[in-house]
Amino acid sequence: MGRARTGVVLLMGTGALAATVLVGSELLNAPSLAALISDSPKEVIDQTWQIVFRDYLDTTGKYSQERWRELRRQLLAKNYETPKEGYVAIRRMLATLSDPYTRFLDPREFKEMQIDTSGELSGVGIQLSIDKDSKELVVIAPIEGSPAYRAGVLPKDVIVSIDGKPTLGMSTEEAVKLIRGEAGTKVTIQLRRKGALITSPLVRERIELHTVEHQVKTGPDGERLGYIRLKQFNANAARDMGAAVKDLEAKGVQGYVMDLRSNPGGLLMASVAIARQWLDEGVIVSTKTRDGIQDIKRANGHALTKRPLVILVNEGSASASEILSGALQDNHRALLVGQKTFGKGLVQSVRGLSDGSGMTVTIAKYLTPSGRDIHHRGIEPDVPAKLSDADAQKLKLEDIATQKDSQFVAAETTLIKLLRGAGVAQRPFQPGTSNVPAALGADKSNP
């Protein structure tokens, strides 16, 4: 029976507490839900099975249609007394795919994901993922200003236990249930960092995300530099970015540093819209399904500025951050400074199911404009600038984008070289010109 379902296409940045997703809308062949859907656990199991069968892109080699059909026969031959029993069966079914991004969300978890995309988070402010090889829970990045951030949690920390419960083999959904809770309550997480165990007691908070910050910075010779920090690609990000650029242009800045460090991702159309604010022409990103179909997003000639641009990235820059960084790097519109990015190059779709639960399913991979598949590879910066764990822990919130922030200093130095290499500091950067390598010269790795 044909179901008419409205799906949501996304790129799961880290698939965890911040529910960092890249969302756009897509109408799928789905049912007229009104009369055809029942609340039977088998119905929800079959809906989940059908979505994978129809759209799943296998990147692990664990999927075959014949095995998937046989699994359906086995699951539907059983009886399920409660929805919970059906959910257990669904999770076991999806686990056979070995894809951490294709996952089931019970009604509570699905509702939380919807809340997360609104720009408010409840918990301690950690974006999580499951390491593909070790199956451990790994921190992608703490949310700036959150309890986890203030406690010194760092990208790539492994969460060993939550309130004493070991996390090995635990799903991100299970971790979310343990870590989230009412504001004011406590949770203790144990971390492993380079072999050392760290116990971190945290108090949960309601966390509001302010997506864009901007200010004018003054260079060593009086250069006026625009600094923009983008923390997440939420529904307001493109609007806020546009307002920041227009304000900085009005203040006469000569070039820009865009800070995407520890930005775990967000809405798909926000990343495309922001790329269009910086890029007049060229491909931004393309997606490729299991049938080889490509959806290509391009610039539309409405860039807000052509002034030189440097982008700061680190290992916590994921998903939408990598789409934006890759688009501007491949189109020679910006130089990347910092550390290799996270490496998340798969596209998911999030689907609501008949009983209020939902799922995310990998449906495509995305490629940068030059055709790079960055999944598990990340994007290498043009100018490496490492911030050690010790330096990161010492760096306070108020120190970001100051002379105490060595990565920002590297980005500022790189931008000033670009301005001087262009001949006249006020001259806008022209994509495709040869002044980028000339501006950096032999000093590229140590700006």
Secondary structure as GFF3:
##gff-version 3
##sequence-region A 1 447
A	DSSP	beta_strand	3	10	.	.	.	ID=ss1
A	DSSP	beta_strand	24	31	.	.	.	ID=ss2
A	DSSP	alpha_helix	33	36	.	.	.	ID=ss3
A	DSSP	alpha_helix	41	55	.	.	.	ID=ss4
A	DSSP	alpha_helix	65	76	.	.	.	ID=ss5
A	DSSP	alpha_helix	83	95	.	.	.	ID=ss6
A	DSSP	beta_strand	103	105	.	.	.	ID=ss7
A	DSSP	alpha_helix	107	116	.	.	.	ID=ss8
A	DSSP	beta_strand	120	123	.	.	.	ID=ss9
A	DSSP	beta_strand	126	130	.	.	.	ID=ss10
A	DSSP	beta_strand	137	142	.	.	.	ID=ss11
A	DSSP	alpha_helix	147	150	.	.	.	ID=ss12
A	DSSP	beta_strand	158	162	.	.	.	ID=ss13
A	DSSP	beta_strand	165	166	.	.	.	ID=ss14
A	DSSP	alpha_helix	172	179	.	.	.	ID=ss15
A	DSSP	beta_strand	186	193	.	.	.	ID=ss16
A	DSSP	beta_strand	196	203	.	.	.	ID=ss17
A	DSSP	beta_strand	205	208	.	.	.	ID=ss18
A	DSSP	beta_strand	212	218	.	.	.	ID=ss19
A	DSSP	beta_strand	224	230	.	.	.	ID=ss20
A	DSSP	alpha_helix	237	250	.	.	.	ID=ss21
A	DSSP	beta_strand	255	259	.	.	.	ID=ss22
A	DSSP	alpha_helix	268	278	.	.	.	ID=ss23
A	DSSP	beta_strand	283	288	.	.	.	ID=ss24
A	DSSP	beta_strand	294	298	.	.	.	ID=ss25
A	DSSP	beta_strand	309	313	.	.	.	ID=ss26
A	DSSP	alpha_helix	320	330	.	.	.	ID=ss27
A	DSSP	beta_strand	335	338	.	.	.	ID=ss28
A	DSSP	beta_strand	346	352	.	.	.	ID=ss29
A	DSSP	beta_strand	358	367	.	.	.	ID=ss30
A	DSSP	beta_strand	383	384	.	.	.	ID=ss31
A	DSSP	alpha_helix	389	394	.	.	.	ID=ss32
A	DSSP	three_ten_helix	397	399	.	.	.	ID=ss33
A	DSSP	alpha_helix	406	421	.	.	.	ID=ss34
A	DSSP	alpha_helix	435	440	.	.	.	ID=ss35
A	DSSP	three_ten_helix	441	443	.	.	.	ID=ss36
###
